[in-house]
């Protein structure tokens, strides 16, 4: 792929029309939002109509790898225009006026053309990035894929060339008149995503402790927002 | 709108190709997934390419109302084909083989034609459903919208006519050989969404207690999954 600018590209569809003050233009902001997510929403066009499917993903530098099982049955050729969106809801913003209610959130919207991975080495790298993104430490712990399993797995790649990042944080923004009128409570209810205690599979052949790469993720102290 | 079947319609695009055993066909399952969500992902086609944007929404019977600020600038006519997806990630499924890693999740994918709401009464009802969905009890607590605020708000409506619901839950599903080999830990790391302690706006004119409809949502005991 071609070298990418450290700044996100300002094409018309990746430039924000509404709430432009919420835009982030650094590539590191894009990485942060993508890396903190668990699932992305993959959008594509099938028979002229939009389709949006939740999909597992991973990032390797400036390439996003998507588990293609769901979208791939629509991918007739080797390439497909897609839009991939990752969103974290960080809080509910209660304002004095219903018109000013909002959400605190971080979102990344990536536009581009997804290609189906055919190279065996890249496919292995892609699957590793997806598994490690979702469940860090698992690739080396679990049994690796056989050739037959690899053949049964479809992975899409999407260059992080064109993207927009939008972040809202902080308290509500009411009009001065509503702040002075003081007729309602206002504030933010924060939202967090929490990993619970690991639940061992009931058919584990032998009792074994939860491995460190799984155990250390549990509990409210190890929380990625979103 | 026309009367809807209690069963979700089995069109080709709403019938699951992969993992058909995860499909739910009752309309109540659709309601449950939609009602438990905070944000949906609205997909549409702009200049021939897919766009997916996170959007607030509410449900009123068999109509989904979408806060149209983001998508609406692409809505040139009064109607637009859309796909609206709501996803909850409930757990990370660690298997013995990386090929069998999965997620526990609930998702709803709605296909249809969104229409821009122009009727003032319906717009008010739609905004109420969006605000009450996101922050129950807030519509009556906060100041209602003025005519000018209503005019500045765009809302889309989407009939819940064609949709698919997919749910995965429970432990990993490894091959027998991998279960017997017993070479790796397997199990589920559950994921929950938690509302934190409300953070009052710093510019509240007078100290006032957090109202009950906000306070009762906080804490890990009042957790909607997803």
Contacts between the chains, C-beta under 8 A, distances in Angstrom:
chain1	res1	chain2	res2	distance
A	13	B	46	6.8
A	13	B	47	7.5
A	13	B	49	7.6
A	13	B	51	7.0
A	17	B	73	5.3
A	18	B	69	5.4
A	18	B	70	6.4
A	18	B	73	7.4
A	38	B	89	5.0
A	38	B	92	7.8
A	38	B	103	7.4
A	38	B	191	7.4
A	39	B	87	6.0
A	39	B	89	5.4
A	39	B	103	7.0
A	39	B	105	7.3
A	41	B	41	4.0
A	41	B	43	7.7
A	41	B	52	5.3
A	41	B	85	5.9
A	41	B	87	7.1
A	42	B	52	7.7
A	43	B	41	7.7
A	43	B	43	4.2
A	43	B	50	3.9
A	43	B	51	6.7
A	43	B	52	3.7
A	43	B	83	7.4
A	44	B	50	5.2
A	45	B	45	5.5
A	45	B	48	7.5
A	45	B	49	7.4
A	45	B	50	5.3
A	46	B	13	6.8
A	47	B	13	7.5
A	48	B	45	7.5
A	48	B	81	7.5
A	49	B	13	7.6
A	49	B	45	7.5
A	49	B	81	4.7
A	49	B	83	7.1
A	49	B	111	6.8
A	50	B	43	3.9
A	50	B	44	5.2
A	50	B	45	5.3
A	50	B	50	5.4
A	50	B	51	7.9
A	50	B	81	6.3
A	50	B	82	6.2
A	50	B	83	4.5
A	51	B	13	7.1
A	51	B	43	6.8
A	51	B	50	7.9
A	51	B	83	5.2
A	51	B	109	7.7
A	51	B	111	7.8
A	52	B	41	5.2
A	52	B	42	7.7
A	52	B	43	3.7
A	52	B	52	5.5
A	52	B	83	4.6
A	52	B	84	7.2
A	52	B	85	4.2
A	52	B	109	6.8
A	53	B	85	6.8
A	53	B	109	6.8
A	54	B	85	6.5
A	54	B	87	4.0
A	54	B	105	6.7
A	54	B	107	5.2
A	56	B	103	6.6
A	69	B	18	5.5
A	70	B	18	6.5
A	73	B	17	5.3
A	73	B	18	7.4
A	81	B	48	7.5
A	81	B	49	4.7
A	81	B	50	6.3
A	82	B	50	6.2
A	83	B	43	7.4
A	83	B	49	7.1
A	83	B	50	4.5
A	83	B	51	5.2
A	83	B	52	4.6
A	84	B	52	7.2
A	85	B	41	5.9
A	85	B	52	4.2
A	85	B	53	6.8
A	85	B	54	6.5
A	87	B	39	6.0
A	87	B	41	7.1
A	87	B	54	4.0
A	89	B	38	5.0
A	89	B	39	5.4
A	92	B	38	7.8
A	92	B	134	6.0
A	92	B	135	5.3
A	92	B	195	7.8
A	94	B	135	5.9
A	94	B	138	6.2
A	94	B	142	7.3
A	94	B	198	7.9
A	94	B	214	6.4
A	95	B	142	6.6
A	96	B	142	6.1
A	96	B	143	5.9
A	97	B	142	5.9
A	97	B	143	4.4
A	97	B	144	8.0
A	97	B	145	7.4
A	97	B	149	7.5
A	98	B	127	6.9
A	98	B	131	5.2
A	98	B	138	6.8
A	98	B	139	6.2
A	98	B	142	4.8
A	98	B	143	6.8
A	98	B	144	6.1
A	98	B	145	5.8
A	99	B	145	5.0
A	99	B	146	7.6
A	99	B	149	4.1
A	99	B	152	7.9
A	99	B	153	7.1
A	101	B	131	5.7
A	101	B	134	7.1
A	101	B	135	6.4
A	101	B	138	6.7
A	101	B	142	7.2
A	103	B	38	7.4
A	103	B	39	7.0
A	103	B	56	6.6
A	103	B	134	7.2
A	105	B	39	7.3
A	105	B	54	6.7
A	107	B	54	5.2
A	109	B	51	7.7
A	109	B	52	6.8
A	109	B	53	6.8
A	111	B	49	6.8
A	111	B	51	7.7
A	127	B	98	6.9
A	131	B	98	5.2
A	131	B	101	5.7
A	134	B	92	6.0
A	134	B	101	7.1
A	134	B	103	7.2
A	135	B	92	5.3
A	135	B	94	5.9
A	135	B	101	6.5
A	135	B	189	7.7
A	138	B	94	6.2
A	138	B	98	6.8
A	138	B	101	6.7
A	139	B	98	6.2
A	141	B	184	5.5
A	141	B	185	7.1
A	142	B	94	7.3
A	142	B	95	6.6
A	142	B	96	6.1
A	142	B	97	5.9
A	142	B	98	4.8
A	142	B	101	7.2
A	142	B	184	4.7
A	143	B	96	5.9
A	143	B	97	4.4
A	143	B	98	6.8
A	143	B	178	6.2
A	143	B	181	7.5
A	143	B	183	6.2
A	143	B	184	6.4
A	144	B	97	8.0
A	144	B	98	6.1
A	145	B	97	7.4
A	145	B	98	5.8
A	145	B	99	5.1
A	146	B	99	7.6
A	149	B	97	7.5
A	149	B	99	4.1
A	152	B	99	7.9
A	153	B	99	7.1
A	171	B	199	7.5
A	171	B	201	4.5
A	171	B	202	6.0
A	171	B	203	7.4
A	172	B	201	5.5
A	174	B	201	8.0
A	178	B	143	6.2
A	179	B	203	5.6
A	179	B	205	6.4
A	180	B	205	6.5
A	181	B	143	7.5
A	182	B	204	7.4
A	182	B	205	3.7
A	182	B	206	5.8
A	183	B	143	6.2
A	184	B	141	5.5
A	184	B	142	4.7
A	184	B	143	6.4
A	185	B	141	7.1
A	185	B	200	7.2
A	185	B	204	7.4
A	185	B	208	5.9
A	185	B	210	6.4
A	185	B	211	5.1
A	185	B	214	6.5
A	186	B	200	7.3
A	186	B	201	4.1
A	186	B	204	6.3
A	187	B	198	5.3
A	187	B	199	5.2
A	187	B	200	4.1
A	187	B	201	4.8
A	187	B	204	7.5
A	187	B	210	7.4
A	187	B	214	7.6
A	188	B	198	7.1
A	188	B	199	4.7
A	188	B	201	7.7
A	189	B	135	7.7
A	189	B	195	5.4
A	189	B	196	6.9
A	189	B	198	5.1
A	189	B	199	7.7
A	189	B	214	6.4
A	189	B	217	6.4
A	189	B	218	6.7
A	190	B	195	7.3
A	190	B	196	3.8
A	190	B	197	7.5
A	190	B	199	6.6
A	191	B	38	7.5
A	191	B	193	6.2
A	191	B	194	7.1
A	191	B	195	6.0
A	191	B	196	7.0
A	192	B	193	7.4
A	192	B	194	5.0
A	192	B	196	6.1
A	193	B	191	6.2
A	193	B	192	7.4
A	193	B	193	5.8
A	193	B	194	7.7
A	194	B	191	7.1
A	194	B	192	5.1
A	194	B	193	7.6
A	194	B	194	5.3
A	194	B	220	7.7
A	195	B	92	7.8
A	195	B	189	5.4
A	195	B	190	7.3
A	195	B	191	6.0
A	196	B	189	6.9
A	196	B	190	3.8
A	196	B	191	7.0
A	196	B	192	6.1
A	197	B	190	7.5
A	198	B	94	7.9
A	198	B	187	5.3
A	198	B	188	7.1
A	198	B	189	5.1
A	199	B	171	7.5
A	199	B	187	5.3
A	199	B	188	4.7
A	199	B	189	7.7
A	199	B	190	6.6
A	200	B	185	7.2
A	200	B	186	7.3
A	200	B	187	4.2
A	201	B	171	4.5
A	201	B	172	5.5
A	201	B	174	8.0
A	201	B	186	4.1
A	201	B	187	4.8
A	201	B	188	7.7
A	202	B	171	6.0
A	203	B	171	7.4
A	203	B	179	5.6
A	204	B	182	7.4
A	204	B	185	7.4
A	204	B	186	6.3
A	204	B	187	7.5
A	205	B	179	6.4
A	205	B	180	6.5
A	205	B	182	3.7
A	206	B	182	5.8
A	208	B	185	5.9
A	210	B	185	6.4
A	210	B	187	7.4
A	211	B	185	5.0
A	214	B	94	6.4
A	214	B	185	6.6
A	214	B	187	7.6
A	214	B	189	6.4
A	217	B	189	6.4
A	218	B	189	6.7
A	220	B	194	7.7
